[in-house]
Amino acid sequence: MTRFLLLVNYDNGVVEEPMLDWDPADIKAHMAYYDALTAELTESGELVDGTALAWPEHAKTVRSDGRSAPVVTDGPYAEAKEQLAGFQVFEFDSLDRAIEIAARLSAVPGPGGVPIQQPIEIRQVMTDEMLPGIDL
């Protein structure tokens, strides 16, 4: 089994208005879709962990040189093109399965139940084999 991280950004795909401006019934349907898919993938044993994240205005960015006090700033800023909304860690037999589940996440319903085509980034979790010649 290979672990994959599926990243969801605050990008509403083909929908222009932010989710908080949607009809409450559409928001409920959107979240119910995620809940049903999460339950299915938990039962199959493929979902390792995942969660939605608080809004970006609650985020902090930390930089440190390891010697002095860290520099903490608010962020990411509104002008950032990609802001992380949530993530899931899965164990799949193949990249094809990761793509299949990412496609289902991308098809989450938006206003009027129309799939929003939200972009989902797939990242394989690093393994020792990806660092040949380095004894970890």
N, CA, C and O atoms as a GROMACS GRO file, in nm:
protein
  544
    1MET      N    1   0.084  -0.118   0.000
    1MET     CA    2   0.000   0.000   0.000
    1MET      C    3   0.089   0.125   0.000
    1MET      O    4   0.195   0.127   0.063
    2THR      N    5   0.044   0.225  -0.070
    2THR     CA    6   0.116   0.352  -0.079
    2THR      C    7   0.029   0.460  -0.017
    2THR      O    8  -0.092   0.464  -0.040
    3ARG      N    9   0.091   0.547   0.061
    3ARG     CA   10   0.015   0.658   0.120
    3ARG      C   11   0.016   0.778   0.026
    3ARG      O   12   0.118   0.813  -0.035
    4PHE      N   13  -0.102   0.839   0.016
    4PHE     CA   14  -0.120   0.959  -0.066
    4PHE      C   15  -0.190   1.065   0.019
    4PHE      O   16  -0.279   1.035   0.098
    5LEU      N   17  -0.148   1.189   0.000
    5LEU     CA   18  -0.213   1.304   0.061
    5LEU      C   19  -0.294   1.373  -0.047
    5LEU      O   20  -0.241   1.411  -0.151
    6LEU      N   21  -0.424   1.389  -0.023
    6LEU     CA   22  -0.509   1.462  -0.116
    6LEU      C   23  -0.540   1.597  -0.053
    6LEU      O   24  -0.596   1.604   0.057
    7LEU      N   25  -0.503   1.704  -0.123
    7LEU     CA   26  -0.516   1.840  -0.071
    7LEU      C   27  -0.632   1.912  -0.138
    7LEU      O   28  -0.647   1.908  -0.260
    8VAL      N   29  -0.713   1.977  -0.057
    8VAL     CA   30  -0.826   2.055  -0.104
    8VAL      C   31  -0.797   2.202  -0.074
    8VAL      O   32  -0.770   2.236   0.041
    9ASN      N   33  -0.801   2.287  -0.175
    9ASN     CA   34  -0.778   2.429  -0.156
    9ASN      C   35  -0.911   2.504  -0.153
    9ASN      O   36  -1.015   2.451  -0.192
   10TYR      N   37  -0.906   2.629  -0.105
   10TYR     CA   38  -1.023   2.716  -0.110
   10TYR      C   39  -1.039   2.768  -0.252
   10TYR      O   40  -1.025   2.887  -0.278
   11ASP      N   41  -1.068   2.678  -0.342
   11ASP     CA   42  -1.091   2.709  -0.482
   11ASP      C   43  -1.224   2.644  -0.516
   11ASP      O   44  -1.235   2.521  -0.517
   12ASN      N   45  -1.323   2.723  -0.543
   12ASN     CA   46  -1.457   2.669  -0.566
   12ASN      C   47  -1.478   2.616  -0.707
   12ASN      O   48  -1.592   2.602  -0.751
   13GLY      N   49  -1.370   2.588  -0.778
   13GLY     CA   50  -1.385   2.530  -0.911
   13GLY      C   51  -1.463   2.622  -1.003
   13GLY      O   52  -1.422   2.734  -1.029
   14VAL      N   53  -1.576   2.574  -1.054
   14VAL     CA   54  -1.655   2.650  -1.150
   14VAL      C   55  -1.754   2.746  -1.083
   14VAL      O   56  -1.827   2.817  -1.152
   15VAL      N   57  -1.756   2.748  -0.951
   15VAL     CA   58  -1.848   2.836  -0.877
   15VAL      C   59  -1.773   2.962  -0.836
   15VAL      O   60  -1.664   2.954  -0.779
   16GLU      N   61  -1.831   3.077  -0.863
   16GLU     CA   62  -1.763   3.202  -0.833
   16GLU      C   63  -1.783   3.249  -0.690
   16GLU      O   64  -1.690   3.303  -0.629
   17GLU      N   65  -1.901   3.231  -0.634
   17GLU     CA   66  -1.926   3.284  -0.500
   17GLU      C   67  -1.869   3.193  -0.392
   17GLU      O   68  -1.873   3.070  -0.406
   18PRO      N   69  -1.816   3.252  -0.284
   18PRO     CA   70  -1.762   3.172  -0.175
   18PRO      C   71  -1.872   3.089  -0.108
   18PRO      O   72  -1.990   3.127  -0.110
   19MET      N   73  -1.833   2.977  -0.050
   19MET     CA   74  -1.930   2.884   0.008
   19MET      C   75  -2.020   2.951   0.111
   19MET      O   76  -2.139   2.918   0.118
   20LEU      N   77  -1.968   3.045   0.190
   20LEU     CA   78  -2.052   3.108   0.292
   20LEU      C   79  -2.163   3.194   0.232
   20LEU      O   80  -2.255   3.235   0.303
   21ASP      N   81  -2.157   3.220   0.101
   21ASP     CA   82  -2.264   3.295   0.033
   21ASP      C   83  -2.367   3.202  -0.031
   21ASP      O   84  -2.467   3.249  -0.085
   22TRP      N   85  -2.345   3.071  -0.027
   22TRP     CA   86  -2.439   2.976  -0.085
   22TRP      C   87  -2.564   2.966   0.003
   22TRP      O   88  -2.563   3.006   0.119
   23ASP      N   89  -2.669   2.911  -0.055
   23ASP     CA   90  -2.789   2.877   0.020
   23ASP      C   91  -2.750   2.775   0.127
   23ASP      O   92  -2.673   2.684   0.098
   24PRO      N   93  -2.802   2.788   0.250
   24PRO     CA   94  -2.767   2.692   0.356
   24PRO      C   95  -2.792   2.546   0.319
   24PRO      O   96  -2.718   2.458   0.361
   25ALA      N   97  -2.895   2.520   0.240
   25ALA     CA   98  -2.923   2.381   0.197
   25ALA      C   99  -2.811   2.329   0.107
   25ALA      O  100  -2.777   2.211   0.112
   26ASP      N  101  -2.754   2.416   0.025
   26ASP     CA  102  -2.643   2.375  -0.063
   26ASP      C  103  -2.516   2.347   0.018
   26ASP      O  104  -2.442   2.254  -0.013
   27ILE      N  105  -2.493   2.428   0.121
   27ILE     CA  106  -2.378   2.404   0.209
   27ILE      C  107  -2.395   2.270   0.281
   27ILE      O  108  -2.300   2.192   0.292
   28LYS      N  109  -2.516   2.244   0.328
   28LYS     CA  110  -2.544   2.118   0.398
   28LYS      C  111  -2.522   1.999   0.304
   28LYS      O  112  -2.464   1.899   0.345
   29ALA      N  113  -2.568   2.009   0.180
   29ALA     CA  114  -2.549   1.901   0.083
   29ALA      C  115  -2.401   1.882   0.050
   29ALA      O  116  -2.355   1.768   0.035
   30HIS      N  117  -2.328   1.990   0.040
   30HIS     CA  118  -2.184   1.988   0.013
   30HIS      C  119  -2.112   1.909   0.123
   30HIS      O  120  -2.032   1.819   0.095
   31MET      N  121  -2.140   1.944   0.248
   31MET     CA  122  -2.075   1.878   0.362
   31MET      C  123  -2.123   1.733   0.377
   31MET      O  124  -2.044   1.647   0.415
   32ALA      N  125  -2.249   1.706   0.348
   32ALA     CA  126  -2.300   1.569   0.357
   32ALA      C  127  -2.231   1.478   0.255
   32ALA      O  128  -2.206   1.361   0.283
   33TYR      N  129  -2.200   1.531   0.138
   33TYR     CA  130  -2.127   1.456   0.036
   33TYR      C  131  -1.991   1.413   0.091
   33TYR      O  132  -1.952   1.297   0.081
   34TYR      N  133  -1.919   1.510   0.150
   34TYR     CA  134  -1.790   1.478   0.211
   34TYR      C  135  -1.805   1.375   0.323
   34TYR      O  136  -1.725   1.281   0.332
   35ASP      N  137  -1.906   1.392   0.407
   35ASP     CA  138  -1.927   1.298   0.518
   35ASP      C  139  -1.953   1.157   0.467
   35ASP      O  140  -1.898   1.061   0.522
   36ALA      N  141  -2.035   1.142   0.364
   36ALA     CA  142  -2.065   1.009   0.309
   36ALA      C  143  -1.941   0.945   0.248
   36ALA      O  144  -1.917   0.826   0.267
   37LEU      N  145  -1.864   1.023   0.174
   37LEU     CA  146  -1.742   0.969   0.113
   37LEU      C  147  -1.640   0.932   0.221
   37LEU      O  148  -1.571   0.830   0.210
   38THR      N  149  -1.630   1.015   0.324
   38THR     CA  150  -1.539   0.985   0.436
   38THR      C  151  -1.580   0.855   0.504
   38THR      O  152  -1.494   0.773   0.536
   39ALA      N  153  -1.708   0.836   0.528
   39ALA     CA  154  -1.756   0.713   0.592
   39ALA      C  155  -1.724   0.591   0.506
   39ALA      O  156  -1.678   0.489   0.557
   40GLU      N  157  -1.748   0.602   0.375
   40GLU     CA  158  -1.720   0.491   0.283
   40GLU      C  159  -1.571   0.453   0.285
   40GLU      O  160  -1.537   0.335   0.290
   41LEU      N  161  -1.484   0.553   0.280
   41LEU     CA  162  -1.341   0.526   0.272
   41LEU      C  163  -1.281   0.488   0.407
   41LEU      O  164  -1.176   0.423   0.412
   42THR      N  165  -1.346   0.527   0.514
   42THR     CA  166  -1.306   0.480   0.647
   42THR      C  167  -1.340   0.332   0.660
   42THR      O  168  -1.259   0.253   0.709
   43GLU      N  169  -1.460   0.296   0.616
   43GLU     CA  170  -1.504   0.156   0.624
   43GLU      C  171  -1.418   0.065   0.536
   43GLU      O  172  -1.392  -0.050   0.572
   44SER      N  173  -1.372   0.115   0.422
   44SER     CA  174  -1.288   0.034   0.333
   44SER      C  175  -1.146   0.019   0.388
   44SER      O  176  -1.068  -0.064   0.340
   45GLY      N  177  -1.111   0.102   0.489
   45GLY     CA  178  -0.977   0.098   0.546
   45GLY      C  179  -0.877   0.183   0.470
   45GLY      O  180  -0.758   0.181   0.503
   46GLU      N  181  -0.921   0.257   0.369
   46GLU     CA  182  -0.829   0.338   0.288
   46GLU      C  183  -0.798   0.473   0.350
   46GLU      O  184  -0.689   0.526   0.331
   47LEU      N  185  -0.894   0.530   0.424
   47LEU     CA  186  -0.872   0.662   0.485
   47LEU      C  187  -0.790   0.647   0.612
   47LEU      O  188  -0.829   0.575   0.703
   48VAL      N  189  -0.676   0.714   0.617
   48VAL     CA  190  -0.590   0.712   0.735
   48VAL      C  191  -0.628   0.827   0.828
   48VAL      O  192  -0.642   0.807   0.948
   49ASP      N  193  -0.643   0.948   0.771
   49ASP     CA  194  -0.674   1.065   0.852
   49ASP      C  195  -0.714   1.178   0.757
   49ASP      O  196  -0.688   1.171   0.637
   50GLY      N  197  -0.777   1.278   0.809
   50GLY     CA  198  -0.811   1.395   0.729
   50GLY      C  199  -0.904   1.486   0.805
   50GLY      O  200  -0.969   1.445   0.902
   51THR      N  201  -0.911   1.610   0.760
   51THR     CA  202  -0.999   1.706   0.824
   51THR      C  203  -1.013   1.831   0.738
   51THR      O  204  -0.929   1.859   0.652
   52ALA      N  205  -1.118   1.904   0.763
   52ALA     CA  206  -1.131   2.038   0.707
   52ALA      C  207  -1.055   2.131   0.801
   52ALA      O  208  -1.041   2.102   0.920
   53LEU      N  209  -1.005   2.241   0.748
   53LEU     CA  210  -0.929   2.336   0.828
   53LEU      C  211  -1.009   2.464   0.849
   53LEU      O  212  -1.099   2.496   0.772
   54ALA      N  213  -0.976   2.537   0.955
   54ALA     CA  214  -1.039   2.665   0.982
   54ALA      C  215  -1.008   2.762   0.867
   54ALA      O  216  -0.916   2.738   0.789
   55TRP      N  217  -1.083   2.869   0.858
   55TRP     CA  218  -1.066   2.967   0.751
   55TRP      C  219  -0.924   3.022   0.753
   55TRP      O  220  -0.860   3.027   0.858
   56PRO      N  221  -0.872   3.063   0.636
   56PRO     CA  222  -0.733   3.111   0.625
   56PRO      C  223  -0.699   3.227   0.718
   56PRO      O  224  -0.583   3.242   0.758
   57GLU      N  225  -0.795   3.310   0.754
   57GLU     CA  226  -0.763   3.423   0.841
   57GLU      C  227  -0.720   3.379   0.981
   57GLU      O  228  -0.672   3.461   1.060
   58HIS      N  229  -0.737   3.252   1.014
   58HIS     CA  230  -0.692   3.199   1.143
   58HIS      C  231  -0.552   3.138   1.134
   58HIS      O  232  -0.497   3.093   1.234
   59ALA      N  233  -0.493   3.138   1.015
   59ALA     CA  234  -0.363   3.074   0.994
   59ALA      C  235  -0.249   3.164   1.040
   59ALA      O  236  -0.262   3.286   1.044
   60LYS      N  237  -0.139   3.102   1.072
   60LYS     CA  238  -0.014   3.171   1.107
   60LYS      C  239   0.098   3.107   1.026
   60LYS      O  240   0.093   2.988   0.997
   61THR      N  241   0.197   3.186   0.990
   61THR     CA  242   0.317   3.136   0.924
   61THR      C  243   0.434   3.160   1.017
   61THR      O  244   0.451   3.270   1.069
   62VAL      N  245   0.515   3.056   1.039
   62VAL     CA  246   0.627   3.063   1.132
   62VAL      C  247   0.756   3.041   1.054
   62VAL      O  248   0.766   2.948   0.974
   63ARG      N  249   0.854   3.127   1.078
   63ARG     CA  250   0.989   3.112   1.020
   63ARG      C  251   1.088   3.118   1.135
   63ARG      O  252   1.075   3.200   1.227
   64SER      N  253   1.188   3.030   1.128
   64SER     CA  254   1.287   3.027   1.235
   64SER      C  255   1.424   2.989   1.180
   64SER      O  256   1.435   2.908   1.088
   65ASP      N  257   1.528   3.050   1.238
   65ASP     CA  258   1.665   3.011   1.202
   65ASP      C  259   1.720   2.910   1.303
   65ASP      O  260   1.835   2.868   1.293
   66GLY      N  261   1.638   2.870   1.400
   66GLY     CA  262   1.676   2.772   1.500
   66GLY      C  263   1.755   2.829   1.616
   66GLY      O  264   1.787   2.757   1.710
   67ARG      N  265   1.788   2.958   1.610
   67ARG     CA  266   1.867   3.020   1.716
   67ARG      C  267   1.790   3.131   1.787
   67ARG      O  268   1.791   3.138   1.910
   68SER      N  269   1.725   3.216   1.712
   68SER     CA  270   1.654   3.327   1.773
   68SER      C  271   1.504   3.297   1.778
   68SER      O  272   1.459   3.193   1.730
   69ALA      N  273   1.430   3.389   1.836
   69ALA     CA  274   1.285   3.371   1.847
   69ALA      C  275   1.224   3.358   1.707
   69ALA      O  276   1.265   3.428   1.614
   70PRO      N  277   1.127   3.269   1.692
   70PRO     CA  278   1.064   3.256   1.560
   70PRO      C  279   0.987   3.382   1.523
   70PRO      O  280   0.938   3.454   1.609
   71VAL      N  281   0.978   3.405   1.393
   71VAL     CA  282   0.897   3.516   1.341
   71VAL      C  283   0.762   3.457   1.304
   71VAL      O  284   0.754   3.365   1.223
   72VAL      N  285   0.656   3.511   1.362
   72VAL     CA  286   0.521   3.461   1.340
   72VAL      C  287   0.441   3.572   1.273
   72VAL      O  288   0.432   3.683   1.325
   73THR      N  289   0.382   3.540   1.158
   73THR     CA  290   0.300   3.637   1.086
   73THR      C  291   0.163   3.577   1.057
   73THR      O  292   0.146   3.455   1.057
   74ASP      N  293   0.067   3.663   1.033
   74ASP     CA  294  -0.064   3.617   0.989
   74ASP      C  295  -0.052   3.570   0.846
   74ASP      O  296   0.029   3.622   0.769
   75GLY      N  297  -0.130   3.472   0.812
   75GLY     CA  298  -0.124   3.427   0.674
   75GLY      C  299  -0.176   3.288   0.659
   75GLY      O  300  -0.194   3.218   0.758
   76PRO      N  301  -0.202   3.246   0.539
   76PRO     CA  302  -0.165   3.313   0.414
   76PRO      C  303  -0.252   3.436   0.390
   76PRO      O  304  -0.362   3.448   0.444
   77TYR      N  305  -0.202   3.524   0.308
   77TYR     CA  306  -0.274   3.647   0.279
   77TYR      C  307  -0.376   3.626   0.169
   77TYR      O  308  -0.366   3.531   0.090
   78ALA      N  309  -0.474   3.714   0.163
   78ALA     CA  310  -0.584   3.702   0.066
   78ALA      C  311  -0.534   3.695  -0.077
   78ALA      O  312  -0.598   3.633  -0.162
   79GLU      N  313  -0.419   3.759  -0.106
   79GLU     CA  314  -0.370   3.758  -0.244
   79GLU      C  315  -0.304   3.625  -0.281
   79GLU      O  316  -0.271   3.604  -0.398
   80ALA      N  317  -0.286   3.536  -0.184
   80ALA     CA  318  -0.229   3.404  -0.215
   80ALA      C  319  -0.324   3.330  -0.309
   80ALA      O  320  -0.446   3.331  -0.289
   81LYS      N  321  -0.268   3.265  -0.410
   81LYS     CA  322  -0.351   3.196  -0.508
   81LYS      C  323  -0.409   3.066  -0.454
   81LYS      O  324  -0.519   3.026  -0.494
   82GLU      N  325  -0.337   3.000  -0.365
   82GLU     CA  326  -0.385   2.874  -0.311
   82GLU      C  327  -0.381   2.877  -0.160
   82GLU      O  328  -0.278   2.908  -0.099
   83GLN      N  329  -0.493   2.846  -0.099
   83GLN     CA  330  -0.503   2.840   0.045
   83GLN      C  331  -0.564   2.705   0.082
   83GLN      O  332  -0.671   2.670   0.032
   84LEU      N  333  -0.498   2.631   0.168
   84LEU     CA  334  -0.540   2.497   0.203
   84LEU      C  335  -0.669   2.498   0.284
   84LEU      O  336  -0.679   2.569   0.385
   85ALA      N  337  -0.766   2.420   0.241
   85ALA     CA  338  -0.895   2.411   0.309
   85ALA      C  339  -0.907   2.282   0.389
   85ALA      O  340  -0.979   2.277   0.489
   86GLY      N  341  -0.837   2.178   0.347
   86GLY     CA  342  -0.845   2.051   0.417
   86GLY      C  343  -0.758   1.948   0.349
   86GLY      O  344  -0.699   1.973   0.243
   87PHE      N  345  -0.750   1.831   0.411
   87PHE     CA  346  -0.666   1.725   0.355
   87PHE      C  347  -0.717   1.589   0.401
   87PHE      O  348  -0.788   1.578   0.501
   88GLN      N  349  -0.678   1.487   0.327
   88GLN     CA  350  -0.702   1.349   0.366
   88GLN      C  351  -0.576   1.270   0.334
   88GLN      O  352  -0.513   1.292   0.231
   89VAL      N  353  -0.540   1.178   0.423
   89VAL     CA  354  -0.430   1.086   0.398
   89VAL      C  355  -0.493   0.949   0.375
   89VAL      O  356  -0.573   0.902   0.456
   90PHE      N  357  -0.457   0.887   0.263
   90PHE     CA  358  -0.512   0.757   0.226
   90PHE      C  359  -0.401   0.656   0.206
   90PHE      O  360  -0.286   0.692   0.180
   91GLU      N  361  -0.435   0.530   0.217
   91GLU     CA  362  -0.348   0.421   0.176
   91GLU      C  363  -0.419   0.350   0.061
   91GLU      O  364  -0.524   0.288   0.080
   92PHE      N  365  -0.360   0.360  -0.059
   92PHE     CA  366  -0.418   0.301  -0.179
   92PHE      C  367  -0.320   0.202  -0.239
   92PHE      O  368  -0.199   0.208  -0.214
   93ASP      N  369  -0.373   0.110  -0.317
   93ASP     CA  370  -0.290   0.014  -0.390
   93ASP      C  371  -0.220   0.077  -0.509
   93ASP      O  372  -0.119   0.025  -0.557
   94SER      N  373  -0.274   0.191  -0.557
   94SER     CA  374  -0.218   0.248  -0.680
   94SER      C  375  -0.250   0.396  -0.692
   94SER      O  376  -0.340   0.448  -0.626
   95LEU      N  377  -0.175   0.462  -0.778
   95LEU     CA  378  -0.203   0.600  -0.811
   95LEU      C  379  -0.339   0.610  -0.880
   95LEU      O  380  -0.410   0.709  -0.862
   96ASP      N  381  -0.375   0.510  -0.959
   96ASP     CA  382  -0.505   0.512  -1.026
   96ASP      C  383  -0.620   0.524  -0.926
   96ASP      O  384  -0.716   0.597  -0.949
   97ARG      N  385  -0.608   0.453  -0.812
   97ARG     CA  386  -0.713   0.462  -0.709
   97ARG      C  387  -0.712   0.602  -0.646
   97ARG      O  388  -0.819   0.657  -0.618
   98ALA      N  389  -0.594   0.660  -0.625
   98ALA     CA  390  -0.586   0.797  -0.572
   98ALA      C  391  -0.655   0.895  -0.667
   98ALA      O  392  -0.727   0.985  -0.622
   99ILE      N  393  -0.633   0.878  -0.796
   99ILE     CA  394  -0.697   0.965  -0.896
   99ILE      C  395  -0.849   0.945  -0.895
   99ILE      O  396  -0.924   1.042  -0.906
  100GLU      N  397  -0.893   0.822  -0.881
  100GLU     CA  398  -1.038   0.792  -0.876
  100GLU      C  399  -1.104   0.865  -0.758
  100GLU      O  400  -1.210   0.925  -0.774
  101ILE      N  401  -1.042   0.858  -0.641
  101ILE     CA  402  -1.099   0.924  -0.523
  101ILE      C  403  -1.087   1.076  -0.535
  101ILE      O  404  -1.179   1.148  -0.496
  102ALA      N  405  -0.976   1.126  -0.588
  102ALA     CA  406  -0.962   1.271  -0.609
  102ALA      C  407  -1.072   1.322  -0.702
  102ALA      O  408  -1.124   1.432  -0.681
  103ALA      N  409  -1.105   1.244  -0.804
  103ALA     CA  410  -1.213   1.284  -0.896
  103ALA      C  411  -1.347   1.291  -0.823
  103ALA      O  412  -1.427   1.381  -0.849
  104ARG      N  413  -1.370   1.198  -0.734
  104ARG     CA  414  -1.496   1.200  -0.657
  104ARG      C  415  -1.499   1.321  -0.563
  104ARG      O  416  -1.604   1.382  -0.545
  105LEU      N  417  -1.384   1.355  -0.503
  105LEU     CA  418  -1.378   1.474  -0.419
  105LEU      C  419  -1.401   1.600  -0.502
  105LEU      O  420  -1.469   1.692  -0.457
  106SER      N  421  -1.345   1.605  -0.621
  106SER     CA  422  -1.358   1.720  -0.710
  106SER      C  423  -1.504   1.744  -0.750
  106SER      O  424  -1.544   1.858  -0.776
  107ALA      N  425  -1.582   1.637  -0.752
  107ALA     CA  426  -1.722   1.645  -0.796
  107ALA      C  427  -1.817   1.681  -0.682
  107ALA      O  428  -1.939   1.665  -0.696
  108VAL      N  429  -1.765   1.728  -0.569
  108VAL     CA  430  -1.850   1.768  -0.457
  108VAL      C  431  -1.954   1.870  -0.507
  108VAL      O  432  -1.920   1.959  -0.585
  109PRO      N  433  -2.080   1.856  -0.463
  109PRO     CA  434  -2.182   1.948  -0.513
  109PRO      C  435  -2.170   2.089  -0.456
  109PRO      O  436  -2.128   2.108  -0.342
  110GLY      N  437  -2.206   2.185  -0.539
  110GLY     CA  438  -2.212   2.325  -0.499
  110GLY      C  439  -2.355   2.373  -0.509
  110GLY      O  440  -2.449   2.295  -0.492
  111PRO      N  441  -2.373   2.501  -0.538
  111PRO     CA  442  -2.508   2.556  -0.550
  111PRO      C  443  -2.592   2.480  -0.652
  111PRO      O  444  -2.547   2.452  -0.764
  112GLY      N  445  -2.712   2.446  -0.613
  112GLY     CA  446  -2.802   2.372  -0.701
  112GLY      C  447  -2.763   2.228  -0.722
  112GLY      O  448  -2.820   2.160  -0.808
  113GLY      N  449  -2.666   2.178  -0.645
  113GLY     CA  450  -2.623   2.039  -0.658
  113GLY      C  451  -2.527   2.013  -0.773
  113GLY      O  452  -2.492   1.898  -0.800
  114VAL      N  453  -2.484   2.119  -0.842
  114VAL     CA  454  -2.393   2.104  -0.956
  114VAL      C  455  -2.252   2.076  -0.905
  114VAL      O  456  -2.203   2.148  -0.818
  115PRO      N  457  -2.183   1.972  -0.957
  115PRO     CA  458  -2.046   1.945  -0.914
  115PRO      C  459  -1.957   2.066  -0.941
  115PRO      O  460  -1.960   2.123  -1.050
  116ILE      N  461  -1.878   2.106  -0.840
  116ILE     CA  462  -1.802   2.230  -0.855
  116ILE      C  463  -1.668   2.211  -0.924
  116ILE      O  464  -1.601   2.309  -0.957
  117GLN      N  465  -1.626   2.087  -0.948
  117GLN     CA  466  -1.499   2.061  -1.016
  117GLN      C  467  -1.381   2.124  -0.941
  117GLN      O  468  -1.291   2.182  -1.001
  118GLN      N  469  -1.384   2.110  -0.809
  118GLN     CA  470  -1.280   2.165  -0.725
  118GLN      C  471  -1.148   2.093  -0.752
  118GLN      O  472  -1.145   1.970  -0.752
  119PRO      N  473  -1.039   2.166  -0.774
  119PRO     CA  474  -0.912   2.098  -0.798
  119PRO      C  475  -0.862   2.028  -0.672
  119PRO      O  476  -0.864   2.086  -0.564
  120ILE      N  477  -0.818   1.905  -0.686
  120ILE     CA  478  -0.765   1.825  -0.576
  120ILE      C  479  -0.621   1.788  -0.612
  120ILE      O  480  -0.596   1.728  -0.717
  121GLU      N  481  -0.527   1.825  -0.526
  121GLU     CA  482  -0.386   1.791  -0.550
  121GLU      C  483  -0.355   1.658  -0.484
  121GLU      O  484  -0.390   1.636  -0.368
  122ILE      N  485  -0.288   1.570  -0.557
  122ILE     CA  486  -0.245   1.441  -0.504
  122ILE      C  487  -0.096   1.446  -0.482
  122ILE      O  488  -0.020   1.481  -0.573
  123ARG      N  489  -0.053   1.411  -0.361
  123ARG     CA  490   0.090   1.404  -0.329
  123ARG      C  491   0.117   1.270  -0.264
  123ARG      O  492   0.053   1.236  -0.164
  124GLN      N  493   0.209   1.195  -0.319
  124GLN     CA  494   0.249   1.070  -0.256
  124GLN      C  495   0.334   1.102  -0.134
  124GLN      O  496   0.417   1.193  -0.138
  125VAL      N  497   0.315   1.029  -0.026
  125VAL     CA  498   0.396   1.046   0.094
  125VAL      C  499   0.534   0.989   0.067
  125VAL      O  500   0.546   0.879   0.012
  126MET      N  501   0.638   1.063   0.106
  126MET     CA  502   0.775   1.020   0.078
  126MET      C  503   0.808   0.890   0.150
  126MET      O  504   0.768   0.867   0.264
  127THR      N  505   0.883   0.806   0.080
  127THR     CA  506   0.929   0.679   0.136
  127THR      C  507   1.082   0.677   0.131
  127THR      O  508   1.143   0.757   0.061
  128ASP      N  509   1.142   0.585   0.206
  128ASP     CA  510   1.288   0.571   0.205
  128ASP      C  511   1.340   0.542   0.065
  128ASP      O  512   1.449   0.586   0.029
  129GLU      N  513   1.262   0.469  -0.015
  129GLU     CA  514   1.304   0.434  -0.150
  129GLU      C  515   1.320   0.556  -0.240
  129GLU      O  516   1.389   0.549  -0.342
  130MET      N  517   1.258   0.666  -0.203
  130MET     CA  518   1.270   0.789  -0.282
  130MET      C  519   1.402   0.861  -0.255
  130MET      O  520   1.435   0.957  -0.324
  131LEU      N  521   1.476   0.816  -0.156
  131LEU     CA  522   1.606   0.876  -0.121
  131LEU      C  523   1.713   0.768  -0.134
  131LEU      O  524   1.769   0.725  -0.034
  132PRO      N  525   1.742   0.725  -0.256
  132PRO     CA  526   1.837   0.616  -0.274
  132PRO      C  527   1.975   0.652  -0.221
  132PRO      O  528   2.023   0.764  -0.238
  133GLY      N  529   2.039   0.553  -0.158
  133GLY     CA  530   2.175   0.572  -0.110
  133GLY      C  531   2.183   0.647   0.022
  133GLY      O  532   2.293   0.672   0.072
  134ILE      N  533   2.070   0.684   0.080
  134ILE     CA  534   2.069   0.756   0.207
  134ILE      C  535   2.010   0.663   0.312
  134ILE      O  536   1.895   0.620   0.300
  135ASP      N  537   2.088   0.632   0.415
  135ASP     CA  538   2.043   0.542   0.519
  135ASP      C  539   1.971   0.623   0.627
  135ASP      O  540   2.033   0.696   0.704
  136LEU      N  541   1.840   0.609   0.630
  136LEU     CA  542   1.761   0.682   0.732
  136LEU      C  543   1.741   0.589   0.846
  136LEU      O  544   1.677   0.626   0.945
   0.00000   0.00000   0.00000
